[in-house]
Amino acid sequence: MARVFLSYAREDLEAARAFAEALGQSGHEVWWDHHLRAGSRFSWDIGAALKSAEAVVVLWSKASIESAWVQDEAAEGLEGSRLVPVMLDTSKPPLGFRQYHAIDMAGWRAGKARFDALATAIEASVAGTAASGPEPRETATAQPSICVIPFANKSGDPEQDYFSDGITEDVITDLSKISALSVIGRNTTAALHGQQADLKQLAAELGVTHAVEGAVRRSGSRLRITAQLIEASSGRSLWAERFDRELSDVFAIQDEISHAIVDALQLTLLPNEKTAIAEGRTTNAAAYDLYLRARRLWPDGAAGDYRKSEEIVRLCTEATALDPAYAGAWALLALAGAELRFWQGRPVDALGAAERAIALDPKLAEPHCVRARQLEEFGRLDDADAAVEAALRLDPDSWEANREAAGLLFRQGKAGPAIPLFEKAVALVRSDHGSASALITCYRALGEAARARHAGEMAALRAEKVIICDPTNGSAFASAAHAFAALDETERARKWIRKAIAVDPGNLAVRYSLASTIAAHFNDEDEALTVLEPYVEAARFAPHLRLLELDPSWAAVRDRPLFQAMLDRMRARLGMLGTMPVSSAPSAAPSPEPR
């Protein structure tokens, strides 16, 4: 009999319990996080269980394919060929796992026979033989799949990384518009930046058939871009080209790369895809350069970092002045402007920029997030919900849409429903320590201590990586402080709290995060309110008050006289201020057609 590690999403707890019980009755030794006890060090216990497991059974479902935890555990199962994937519904496994046969267990409630067949499949896997299990389903797709390795910056100036990264992202965006091609998202391959990729390993880990790699050299107004399409299994180059052009030809080069890949793979473009590849771009090279500089500062600007948000607004304002029809620049300006408005009370017309972006490109998801934020400010929560739903319909893999939808739910006191959206945000952007930090609070609110510790360890790891590159990033210090507090490392948490205040005292998002950490983990009302005071004084909108009224972090001090007095003071001030108008209140969110 085998030692089995069972990986699942929290939404599939009922299935996990049934699988653990059935496999245990079959004689297998099953480990799942039900074994964790108070005081367990989550990652250590998980790591030990994964390392010792002879088979890693992963329950893929609509919920688990979005879970960063389940994907990480499944990746561990690939080592030593221990992965035994199971399908609980008709969802496809994540990219990177579709080339592995999965056992169809959608009818797991039907009876013992299915579990007996799974137990046999596990035994066969441990013995090193091929086993298909009941009703095996081929999860690989005949559709070509491709990843774009970050283009190398060959300019000799690290400050030019933003430009090569921008080229990479735009090539991914263009290829993603081709229905006959499956494309790995940029956040999955971002970790390959500056590394020599092992294509065969990449093919195994990501389940891709092809890879694109290239380099960018920029000197003044001259541009050299090299690119090639490689067959991942053999390393054979199917197409390669070098482009020596003027900077103004960068858009034509991107088009040529996309069409060359289509030709090399012998794909057929649908009529609308021929024009869609070039849609949404500017034709102004200077505006494009400004936009890429701004985009490099995002999503750091989304964490209350007003200095980065100010720079994004400045750069995008210049870009839209050069090209008033540049939808992407208007959308990014709106996102950064909304952060300045919400956290700093700046009179920025973020809504106007968002409406302009939507008018220019109705397929953009991100401007609807800005509409949702402002609708929430006006107390129109149903319309705000409709706006984020529109954003998610337009682009289910938008980090901004998932993050805003999660935040909107959280600010309404709905920590449970916010969890899968925060988890999706964490999976989409590997540097997103803020969503990992938010998951600590959500899991604790639901009494899921083990998952809260796991989120804490992830938040700490991500925040510390950001701090190494940006030692003045107050939001990263705040996430680290929250993470270490959740891990019961009090001295380290207090060290990061002091550093966060020292490096970024004017960041109100940081102030709020630190104060809520102190209240939740140190139960110190006086210190929490002292740290929070600048936030209270600057609050302009009802959501600022709702956070204090509904955030589970404040549960321990919420009924105390000092806290209640502060809430009363905020209510009185907000009642006198009303909402800070920038333009007229937004109309009800439209329901655009999903792309």
TIGU-267616 format. One record per residue (C-alpha): residue in three letters; x, y, z. Coordinates in nm, 2 decimals. Layout:
N
type  u  v  w
ALA  X  Y  Z $
...
END
This chain:
595
type  u  v  w
MET  0.00  0.00  0.00 $
ALA  0.12  0.36  -0.07 $
ARG  0.17  0.68  0.12 $
VAL  -0.07  0.92  -0.06 $
PHE  -0.07  1.30  -0.04 $
LEU  -0.42  1.45  -0.12 $
SER  -0.43  1.80  -0.27 $
TYR  -0.76  1.98  -0.31 $
ALA  -0.93  2.32  -0.30 $
ARG  -1.12  2.42  0.01 $
GLU  -1.45  2.43  -0.20 $
ASP  -1.40  2.05  -0.26 $
LEU  -1.37  1.96  0.11 $
GLU  -1.66  1.71  0.09 $
ALA  -1.49  1.53  -0.20 $
ALA  -1.15  1.54  -0.03 $
ARG  -1.30  1.38  0.29 $
ALA  -1.47  1.11  0.08 $
PHE  -1.15  1.03  -0.12 $
ALA  -0.94  1.02  0.20 $
GLU  -1.18  0.78  0.37 $
ALA  -1.21  0.56  0.07 $
LEU  -0.84  0.54  0.00 $
GLY  -0.78  0.47  0.37 $
GLN  -1.02  0.18  0.36 $
SER  -0.83  0.05  0.06 $
GLY  -0.52  0.03  0.28 $
HIS  -0.34  0.34  0.16 $
GLU  -0.20  0.58  0.41 $
VAL  -0.35  0.92  0.32 $
TRP  -0.22  1.26  0.43 $
TRP  -0.43  1.57  0.38 $
ASP  -0.44  1.90  0.56 $
HIS  -0.71  1.77  0.79 $
HIS  -0.41  1.62  0.98 $
LEU  -0.27  1.97  1.07 $
ARG  -0.31  2.07  1.43 $
ALA  -0.29  2.41  1.60 $
GLY  0.06  2.53  1.61 $
SER  0.17  2.34  1.30 $
ARG  0.41  2.51  1.07 $
PHE  0.21  2.47  0.76 $
SER  0.48  2.47  0.49 $
TRP  0.71  2.25  0.69 $
ASP  0.43  1.99  0.75 $
ILE  0.31  2.01  0.39 $
GLY  0.67  1.99  0.26 $
ALA  0.75  1.68  0.47 $
ALA  0.42  1.51  0.37 $
LEU  0.48  1.59  0.00 $
LYS  0.84  1.47  0.02 $
SER  0.75  1.14  0.18 $
ALA  0.45  1.07  -0.04 $
GLU  0.47  0.79  -0.29 $
ALA  0.17  0.93  -0.48 $
VAL  0.03  1.28  -0.50 $
VAL  -0.34  1.27  -0.58 $
VAL  -0.47  1.60  -0.71 $
LEU  -0.84  1.67  -0.73 $
TRP  -0.88  1.90  -1.02 $
SER  -1.21  2.10  -1.03 $
LYS  -1.33  2.44  -1.13 $
ALA  -1.21  2.57  -0.79 $
SER  -0.88  2.39  -0.77 $
ILE  -0.75  2.49  -1.11 $
GLU  -0.75  2.85  -0.98 $
SER  -0.57  2.77  -0.66 $
ALA  -0.21  2.86  -0.63 $
TRP  -0.17  2.61  -0.35 $
VAL  -0.30  2.31  -0.55 $
GLN  -0.09  2.40  -0.85 $
ASP  0.22  2.42  -0.63 $
GLU  0.14  2.08  -0.48 $
ALA  0.07  1.93  -0.82 $
ALA  0.40  2.06  -0.95 $
GLU  0.57  1.88  -0.66 $
GLY  0.40  1.56  -0.76 $
LEU  0.56  1.58  -1.10 $
GLU  0.90  1.51  -0.94 $
GLY  0.95  1.14  -0.94 $
SER  0.64  1.08  -1.16 $
ARG  0.42  1.07  -0.85 $
LEU  0.13  1.28  -0.98 $
VAL  -0.21  1.10  -1.00 $
PRO  -0.45  1.37  -1.14 $
VAL  -0.82  1.32  -1.09 $
MET  -1.11  1.52  -1.25 $
LEU  -1.40  1.61  -1.03 $
ASP  -1.59  1.79  -1.31 $
THR  -1.55  1.88  -1.68 $
SER  -1.30  2.16  -1.62 $
LYS  -0.96  2.14  -1.80 $
PRO  -0.65  2.12  -1.57 $
PRO  -0.43  2.43  -1.57 $
LEU  -0.18  2.47  -1.85 $
GLY  0.13  2.27  -1.76 $
PHE  -0.08  1.97  -1.65 $
ARG  -0.29  1.90  -1.95 $
GLN  -0.05  1.65  -2.11 $
TYR  -0.10  1.41  -1.82 $
HIS  -0.38  1.15  -1.83 $
ALA  -0.64  1.24  -1.57 $
ILE  -0.88  0.99  -1.41 $
ASP  -1.24  1.10  -1.46 $
MET  -1.41  1.08  -1.11 $
ALA  -1.69  1.32  -1.18 $
GLY  -1.92  1.05  -1.05 $
TRP  -1.73  0.99  -0.73 $
ARG  -2.05  0.98  -0.53 $
ALA  -2.17  0.68  -0.74 $
GLY  -2.01  0.42  -0.53 $
LYS  -1.71  0.21  -0.41 $
ALA  -1.61  0.07  -0.75 $
ARG  -1.47  0.40  -0.87 $
PHE  -1.26  0.44  -0.56 $
ASP  -1.13  0.08  -0.60 $
ALA  -1.02  0.16  -0.95 $
LEU  -0.84  0.48  -0.83 $
ALA  -0.67  0.28  -0.55 $
THR  -0.55  0.03  -0.82 $
ALA  -0.43  0.32  -1.03 $
ILE  -0.23  0.45  -0.74 $
GLU  -0.07  0.11  -0.68 $
ALA  0.02  0.09  -1.04 $
SER  0.17  0.44  -1.04 $
VAL  0.38  0.36  -0.73 $
ALA  0.50  0.04  -0.90 $
GLY  0.61  0.25  -1.20 $
THR  0.36  0.10  -1.45 $
ALA  0.11  0.28  -1.67 $
ALA  -0.24  0.28  -1.55 $
SER  -0.53  0.46  -1.70 $
GLY  -0.78  0.42  -1.41 $
PRO  -1.16  0.43  -1.47 $
GLU  -1.26  0.62  -1.78 $
PRO  -0.92  0.78  -1.85 $
ARG  -0.95  1.12  -2.02 $
GLU  -0.68  1.25  -2.24 $
THR  -0.63  1.60  -2.11 $
ALA  -0.37  1.71  -2.36 $
THR  -0.49  1.91  -2.65 $
ALA  -0.41  1.87  -3.01 $
GLN  -0.40  2.25  -3.03 $
PRO  -0.05  2.39  -3.04 $
SER  0.05  2.55  -2.71 $
ILE  0.32  2.81  -2.68 $
CYS  0.51  3.01  -2.42 $
VAL  0.70  3.33  -2.49 $
ILE  1.02  3.34  -2.29 $
PRO  1.10  3.69  -2.17 $
PHE  1.29  3.87  -2.45 $
ALA  1.65  3.95  -2.33 $
ASN  1.76  4.31  -2.30 $
LYS  2.08  4.34  -2.51 $
SER  2.10  4.72  -2.49 $
GLY  2.37  4.71  -2.22 $
ASP  2.15  4.92  -1.99 $
PRO  1.94  4.75  -1.72 $
GLU  1.71  5.06  -1.73 $
GLN  1.60  4.94  -2.07 $
ASP  1.44  4.62  -1.92 $
TYR  1.10  4.79  -1.93 $
PHE  1.12  4.80  -2.31 $
SER  1.22  4.43  -2.37 $
ASP  0.95  4.33  -2.11 $
GLY  0.70  4.54  -2.30 $
ILE  0.78  4.37  -2.63 $
THR  0.74  4.03  -2.46 $
GLU  0.41  4.12  -2.31 $
ASP  0.27  4.26  -2.64 $
VAL  0.38  3.95  -2.84 $
ILE  0.20  3.73  -2.58 $
THR  -0.11  3.96  -2.61 $
ASP  -0.11  3.93  -2.99 $
LEU  -0.07  3.56  -2.99 $
SER  -0.35  3.52  -2.74 $
LYS  -0.59  3.66  -2.99 $
ILE  -0.54  3.36  -3.21 $
SER  -0.81  3.10  -3.13 $
ALA  -0.61  2.81  -3.29 $
LEU  -0.32  2.86  -3.04 $
SER  -0.30  2.81  -2.67 $
VAL  -0.07  3.07  -2.50 $
ILE  0.09  3.06  -2.16 $
GLY  0.03  3.38  -1.97 $
ARG  0.31  3.63  -1.90 $
ASN  0.31  3.58  -1.53 $
THR  0.38  3.21  -1.56 $
THR  0.69  3.27  -1.76 $
ALA  0.81  3.59  -1.58 $
ALA  1.03  3.38  -1.35 $
LEU  1.24  3.29  -1.66 $
HIS  1.35  3.65  -1.70 $
GLY  1.73  3.66  -1.75 $
GLN  1.76  3.28  -1.74 $
GLN  1.86  3.02  -2.00 $
ALA  1.55  2.81  -2.04 $
ASP  1.57  2.43  -2.07 $
LEU  1.31  2.38  -2.34 $
LYS  1.25  2.01  -2.27 $
GLN  1.20  2.08  -1.91 $
LEU  0.98  2.37  -2.00 $
ALA  0.77  2.15  -2.23 $
ALA  0.73  1.90  -1.94 $
GLU  0.64  2.15  -1.67 $
LEU  0.41  2.38  -1.88 $
GLY  0.28  2.13  -2.13 $
VAL  0.38  2.34  -2.42 $
THR  0.47  2.23  -2.77 $
HIS  0.66  2.54  -2.88 $
ALA  0.85  2.83  -2.74 $
VAL  0.93  3.18  -2.86 $
GLU  1.25  3.34  -2.75 $
GLY  1.42  3.66  -2.86 $
ALA  1.63  3.97  -2.77 $
VAL  1.59  4.34  -2.80 $
ARG  1.87  4.59  -2.86 $
ARG  1.78  4.96  -2.86 $
SER  2.02  5.24  -2.94 $
GLY  1.88  5.59  -2.99 $
SER  1.61  5.56  -3.26 $
ARG  1.75  5.23  -3.39 $
LEU  1.60  4.90  -3.29 $
ARG  1.72  4.54  -3.34 $
ILE  1.48  4.26  -3.24 $
THR  1.57  3.89  -3.29 $
ALA  1.30  3.62  -3.25 $
GLN  1.27  3.25  -3.31 $
LEU  1.01  2.98  -3.28 $
ILE  1.14  2.66  -3.14 $
GLU  0.98  2.31  -3.12 $
ALA  1.01  2.24  -2.75 $
SER  1.05  1.86  -2.77 $
SER  1.34  1.86  -3.02 $
GLY  1.49  2.21  -2.98 $
ARG  1.45  2.25  -3.35 $
SER  1.41  2.61  -3.48 $
LEU  1.11  2.64  -3.70 $
TRP  1.15  3.01  -3.78 $
ALA  1.40  3.28  -3.69 $
GLU  1.44  3.64  -3.80 $
ARG  1.64  3.95  -3.72 $
PHE  1.47  4.29  -3.76 $
ASP  1.69  4.60  -3.79 $
ARG  1.45  4.90  -3.80 $
GLU  1.37  5.24  -3.67 $
LEU  1.20  5.26  -3.34 $
SER  0.88  5.37  -3.52 $
ASP  0.87  5.03  -3.69 $
VAL  0.83  4.84  -3.36 $
PHE  0.45  4.78  -3.42 $
ALA  0.52  4.64  -3.77 $
ILE  0.78  4.41  -3.62 $
GLN  0.54  4.27  -3.36 $
ASP  0.28  4.20  -3.64 $
GLU  0.54  4.03  -3.85 $
ILE  0.65  3.81  -3.55 $
SER  0.29  3.70  -3.49 $
HIS  0.21  3.63  -3.85 $
ALA  0.54  3.44  -3.90 $
ILE  0.45  3.21  -3.61 $
VAL  0.11  3.15  -3.75 $
ASP  0.26  3.05  -4.09 $
ALA  0.53  2.83  -3.93 $
LEU  0.27  2.64  -3.73 $
GLN  0.04  2.62  -4.04 $
LEU  -0.25  2.78  -3.85 $
THR  -0.55  2.94  -4.01 $
LEU  -0.65  3.29  -3.88 $
LEU  -1.02  3.36  -3.86 $
PRO  -1.12  3.68  -4.05 $
ASN  -1.16  3.89  -3.74 $
GLU  -0.83  3.76  -3.60 $
LYS  -0.63  3.91  -3.89 $
THR  -0.73  4.26  -3.77 $
ALA  -0.75  4.18  -3.40 $
ILE  -0.38  4.12  -3.37 $
ALA  -0.30  4.49  -3.43 $
GLU  -0.61  4.62  -3.24 $
GLY  -0.58  4.85  -2.94 $
ARG  -0.23  4.97  -3.01 $
THR  -0.10  5.32  -3.06 $
THR  0.09  5.40  -3.38 $
ASN  0.30  5.66  -3.20 $
ALA  0.64  5.52  -3.09 $
ALA  0.70  5.79  -2.83 $
ALA  0.35  5.73  -2.67 $
TYR  0.43  5.36  -2.67 $
ASP  0.76  5.41  -2.49 $
LEU  0.59  5.63  -2.22 $
TYR  0.32  5.37  -2.17 $
LEU  0.58  5.09  -2.13 $
ARG  0.76  5.30  -1.87 $
ALA  0.44  5.34  -1.68 $
ARG  0.34  4.98  -1.71 $
ARG  0.66  4.87  -1.55 $
LEU  0.56  5.05  -1.23 $
TRP  0.23  4.86  -1.21 $
PRO  0.11  4.67  -1.01 $
ASP  0.33  4.83  -0.73 $
GLY  0.12  5.14  -0.78 $
ALA  -0.19  4.94  -0.69 $
ALA  -0.07  4.90  -0.33 $
GLY  -0.12  5.26  -0.21 $
ASP  0.23  5.35  -0.33 $
TYR  0.13  5.71  -0.43 $
ARG  0.48  5.79  -0.56 $
LYS  0.46  5.51  -0.83 $
SER  0.09  5.60  -0.90 $
GLU  0.18  5.97  -0.95 $
GLU  0.45  5.87  -1.20 $
ILE  0.22  5.64  -1.38 $
VAL  -0.04  5.92  -1.41 $
ARG  0.23  6.16  -1.54 $
LEU  0.36  5.92  -1.80 $
CYS  0.02  5.81  -1.92 $
THR  -0.10  6.17  -1.94 $
GLU  0.19  6.25  -2.17 $
ALA  0.12  5.93  -2.37 $
THR  -0.25  6.03  -2.42 $
ALA  -0.15  6.38  -2.52 $
LEU  0.07  6.23  -2.80 $
ASP  -0.21  5.99  -2.90 $
PRO  -0.55  6.07  -2.76 $
ALA  -0.69  5.74  -2.90 $
TYR  -0.45  5.52  -2.70 $
ALA  -0.69  5.31  -2.50 $
GLY  -0.43  5.12  -2.30 $
ALA  -0.27  5.44  -2.17 $
TRP  -0.61  5.58  -2.07 $
ALA  -0.69  5.26  -1.89 $
LEU  -0.36  5.25  -1.70 $
LEU  -0.40  5.62  -1.61 $
ALA  -0.75  5.54  -1.47 $
LEU  -0.62  5.26  -1.26 $
ALA  -0.34  5.46  -1.10 $
GLY  -0.56  5.76  -1.07 $
ALA  -0.82  5.56  -0.88 $
GLU  -0.55  5.45  -0.63 $
LEU  -0.45  5.81  -0.58 $
ARG  -0.81  5.91  -0.53 $
PHE  -0.90  5.63  -0.30 $
TRP  -0.60  5.62  -0.07 $
GLN  -0.47  5.98  -0.09 $
GLY  -0.79  6.18  -0.15 $
ARG  -0.64  6.33  -0.47 $
PRO  -0.89  6.51  -0.70 $
VAL  -0.80  6.28  -1.00 $
ASP  -1.07  6.22  -1.26 $
ALA  -1.00  5.85  -1.28 $
LEU  -1.36  5.78  -1.39 $
GLY  -1.32  6.01  -1.69 $
ALA  -1.01  5.83  -1.80 $
ALA  -1.18  5.49  -1.76 $
GLU  -1.48  5.60  -1.96 $
ARG  -1.25  5.73  -2.23 $
ALA  -1.07  5.39  -2.24 $
ILE  -1.40  5.20  -2.26 $
ALA  -1.52  5.42  -2.55 $
LEU  -1.20  5.36  -2.74 $
ASP  -1.18  4.98  -2.67 $
PRO  -1.49  4.82  -2.52 $
LYS  -1.30  4.49  -2.48 $
LEU  -1.08  4.63  -2.21 $
ALA  -1.16  4.48  -1.87 $
GLU  -0.96  4.71  -1.64 $
PRO  -1.15  5.04  -1.68 $
HIS  -1.46  4.86  -1.54 $
CYS  -1.26  4.81  -1.22 $
VAL  -1.23  5.18  -1.19 $
ARG  -1.60  5.23  -1.25 $
ALA  -1.67  4.97  -0.97 $
ARG  -1.44  5.16  -0.73 $
GLN  -1.62  5.49  -0.79 $
LEU  -1.97  5.33  -0.78 $
GLU  -1.88  5.18  -0.45 $
GLU  -1.78  5.53  -0.33 $
PHE  -2.12  5.66  -0.41 $
GLY  -2.28  5.37  -0.22 $
ARG  -2.41  5.19  -0.53 $
LEU  -2.29  4.85  -0.43 $
ASP  -2.52  4.66  -0.67 $
ASP  -2.39  4.86  -0.97 $
ALA  -2.03  4.82  -0.84 $
ASP  -2.08  4.44  -0.83 $
ALA  -2.21  4.46  -1.19 $
ALA  -1.91  4.66  -1.30 $
VAL  -1.66  4.40  -1.17 $
GLU  -1.87  4.12  -1.31 $
ALA  -1.84  4.29  -1.65 $
ALA  -1.46  4.31  -1.61 $
LEU  -1.44  3.94  -1.52 $
ARG  -1.66  3.85  -1.82 $
LEU  -1.43  4.05  -2.05 $
ASP  -1.11  3.89  -1.91 $
PRO  -1.14  3.62  -1.64 $
ASP  -0.76  3.62  -1.62 $
SER  -0.72  4.00  -1.55 $
TRP  -0.53  4.05  -1.23 $
GLU  -0.69  4.38  -1.18 $
ALA  -1.05  4.24  -1.22 $
ASN  -0.99  3.95  -0.98 $
ARG  -0.82  4.18  -0.72 $
GLU  -1.09  4.45  -0.74 $
ALA  -1.37  4.19  -0.72 $
ALA  -1.21  4.04  -0.41 $
GLY  -1.16  4.38  -0.25 $
LEU  -1.51  4.48  -0.31 $
LEU  -1.64  4.16  -0.14 $
PHE  -1.40  4.21  0.14 $
ARG  -1.51  4.56  0.20 $
GLN  -1.87  4.43  0.23 $
GLY  -1.77  4.19  0.50 $
LYS  -1.78  3.89  0.27 $
ALA  -1.44  3.73  0.35 $
GLY  -1.54  3.38  0.24 $
PRO  -1.66  3.46  -0.12 $
ALA  -1.35  3.69  -0.16 $
ILE  -1.11  3.40  -0.11 $
PRO  -1.12  3.23  -0.46 $
LEU  -1.07  3.58  -0.62 $
PHE  -0.77  3.67  -0.40 $
GLU  -0.63  3.32  -0.47 $
LYS  -0.67  3.38  -0.84 $
ALA  -0.50  3.72  -0.81 $
VAL  -0.21  3.55  -0.62 $
ALA  -0.18  3.29  -0.90 $
LEU  -0.18  3.55  -1.17 $
VAL  0.09  3.78  -1.04 $
ARG  0.38  3.62  -0.87 $
SER  0.49  3.94  -0.69 $
ASP  0.14  4.00  -0.55 $
HIS  0.21  3.99  -0.18 $
GLY  -0.09  4.21  -0.10 $
SER  -0.35  3.95  -0.20 $
ALA  -0.16  3.68  -0.01 $
SER  -0.17  3.91  0.29 $
ALA  -0.54  3.96  0.25 $
LEU  -0.59  3.58  0.24 $
ILE  -0.44  3.56  0.59 $
THR  -0.73  3.77  0.72 $
CYS  -0.99  3.58  0.52 $
TYR  -0.87  3.23  0.62 $
ARG  -0.85  3.34  0.99 $
ALA  -1.20  3.48  0.97 $
LEU  -1.32  3.13  0.86 $
GLY  -1.12  2.95  1.12 $
GLU  -0.88  2.79  0.87 $
ALA  -0.56  2.84  1.07 $
ALA  -0.35  2.61  0.86 $
ARG  -0.43  2.79  0.53 $
ALA  -0.38  3.12  0.70 $
ARG  -0.03  3.01  0.80 $
HIS  0.04  2.90  0.44 $
ALA  -0.08  3.24  0.31 $
GLY  0.15  3.40  0.57 $
GLU  0.45  3.21  0.45 $
MET  0.37  3.30  0.09 $
ALA  0.32  3.67  0.17 $
ALA  0.65  3.68  0.36 $
LEU  0.84  3.52  0.08 $
ARG  0.69  3.75  -0.18 $
ALA  0.72  4.06  0.02 $
GLU  1.09  4.00  0.10 $
LYS  1.17  3.94  -0.26 $
VAL  1.01  4.28  -0.35 $
ILE  1.20  4.45  -0.07 $
ILE  1.53  4.32  -0.20 $
CYS  1.46  4.50  -0.53 $
ASP  1.28  4.80  -0.38 $
PRO  1.39  4.88  -0.02 $
THR  1.15  5.18  0.00 $
ASN  0.84  4.97  -0.08 $
GLY  0.62  5.04  0.23 $
SER  0.34  4.81  0.12 $
ALA  0.58  4.51  0.10 $
PHE  0.71  4.59  0.45 $
ALA  0.35  4.60  0.57 $
SER  0.27  4.26  0.40 $
ALA  0.58  4.11  0.56 $
ALA  0.48  4.25  0.90 $
HIS  0.13  4.09  0.87 $
ALA  0.28  3.76  0.75 $
PHE  0.53  3.73  1.04 $
ALA  0.26  3.83  1.29 $
ALA  0.04  3.55  1.15 $
LEU  0.34  3.31  1.18 $
ASP  0.38  3.41  1.55 $
GLU  0.72  3.57  1.48 $
THR  0.63  3.88  1.69 $
GLU  0.98  4.04  1.70 $
ARG  1.02  4.01  1.32 $
ALA  0.67  4.15  1.27 $
ARG  0.74  4.45  1.49 $
LYS  1.07  4.51  1.31 $
TRP  0.89  4.53  0.98 $
ILE  0.62  4.75  1.12 $
ARG  0.88  5.01  1.23 $
LYS  1.05  4.99  0.89 $
ALA  0.72  5.03  0.70 $
ILE  0.64  5.35  0.89 $
ALA  1.00  5.48  0.85 $
VAL  1.02  5.43  0.47 $
ASP  0.66  5.52  0.37 $
PRO  0.49  5.73  0.65 $
GLY  0.25  5.90  0.41 $
ASN  0.11  5.58  0.25 $
LEU  -0.24  5.54  0.40 $
ALA  -0.28  5.19  0.27 $
VAL  0.03  5.09  0.46 $
ARG  -0.10  5.27  0.77 $
TYR  -0.43  5.07  0.75 $
SER  -0.25  4.74  0.70 $
LEU  -0.01  4.79  0.99 $
ALA  -0.28  4.91  1.23 $
SER  -0.51  4.61  1.14 $
THR  -0.21  4.38  1.20 $
ILE  -0.15  4.53  1.54 $
ALA  -0.51  4.50  1.63 $
ALA  -0.56  4.14  1.51 $
HIS  -0.24  3.98  1.63 $
PHE  -0.12  4.20  1.92 $
ASN  -0.46  4.30  2.05 $
ASP  -0.31  4.65  2.12 $
GLU  -0.59  4.91  2.07 $
ASP  -0.38  5.21  2.17 $
GLU  -0.09  5.13  1.93 $
ALA  -0.33  5.04  1.65 $
LEU  -0.52  5.36  1.67 $
THR  -0.21  5.57  1.69 $
VAL  -0.08  5.41  1.37 $
LEU  -0.42  5.44  1.21 $
GLU  -0.48  5.81  1.29 $
PRO  -0.35  5.96  0.96 $
TYR  -0.58  5.72  0.78 $
VAL  -0.88  5.83  0.99 $
GLU  -0.80  6.20  0.93 $
ALA  -0.76  6.16  0.55 $
ALA  -1.07  5.93  0.50 $
ARG  -1.30  6.07  0.24 $
PHE  -1.52  5.78  0.13 $
ALA  -1.77  5.54  0.28 $
PRO  -1.56  5.23  0.19 $
HIS  -1.29  5.36  0.43 $
LEU  -1.54  5.35  0.71 $
ARG  -1.68  5.01  0.60 $
LEU  -1.33  4.86  0.62 $
LEU  -1.31  4.95  0.99 $
GLU  -1.67  4.83  1.05 $
LEU  -1.64  4.50  0.87 $
ASP  -1.27  4.39  0.84 $
PRO  -1.24  4.08  1.06 $
SER  -0.89  4.21  1.17 $
TRP  -1.07  4.46  1.41 $
ALA  -1.29  4.21  1.57 $
ALA  -1.09  4.20  1.90 $
VAL  -1.11  4.58  1.96 $
ARG  -1.43  4.68  1.77 $
ASP  -1.65  4.70  2.08 $
ARG  -1.41  4.90  2.29 $
PRO  -1.49  5.26  2.37 $
LEU  -1.18  5.42  2.20 $
PHE  -1.25  5.23  1.88 $
GLN  -1.62  5.32  1.88 $
ALA  -1.54  5.68  1.95 $
MET  -1.31  5.69  1.64 $
LEU  -1.58  5.53  1.43 $
ASP  -1.83  5.79  1.55 $
ARG  -1.58  6.07  1.46 $
MET  -1.54  5.92  1.11 $
ARG  -1.91  5.89  1.06 $
ALA  -1.96  6.25  1.15 $
ARG  -1.69  6.37  0.92 $
LEU  -1.80  6.16  0.62 $
GLY  -2.16  6.27  0.68 $
MET  -2.05  6.63  0.65 $
LEU  -1.82  6.57  0.35 $
GLY  -2.05  6.35  0.15 $
THR  -1.85  6.19  -0.13 $
MET  -1.57  6.39  -0.29 $
PRO  -1.70  6.47  -0.64 $
VAL  -1.46  6.46  -0.93 $
SER  -1.72  6.43  -1.20 $
SER  -2.08  6.33  -1.20 $
ALA  -2.16  5.99  -1.05 $
PRO  -2.11  5.71  -1.29 $
SER  -2.42  5.56  -1.46 $
ALA  -2.51  5.20  -1.41 $
ALA  -2.24  4.97  -1.54 $
PRO  -2.31  4.84  -1.89 $
SER  -2.31  4.48  -1.98 $
PRO  -2.05  4.44  -2.27 $
GLU  -2.03  4.13  -2.47 $
PRO  -1.75  3.91  -2.35 $
ARG  -1.46  3.87  -2.60 $
END
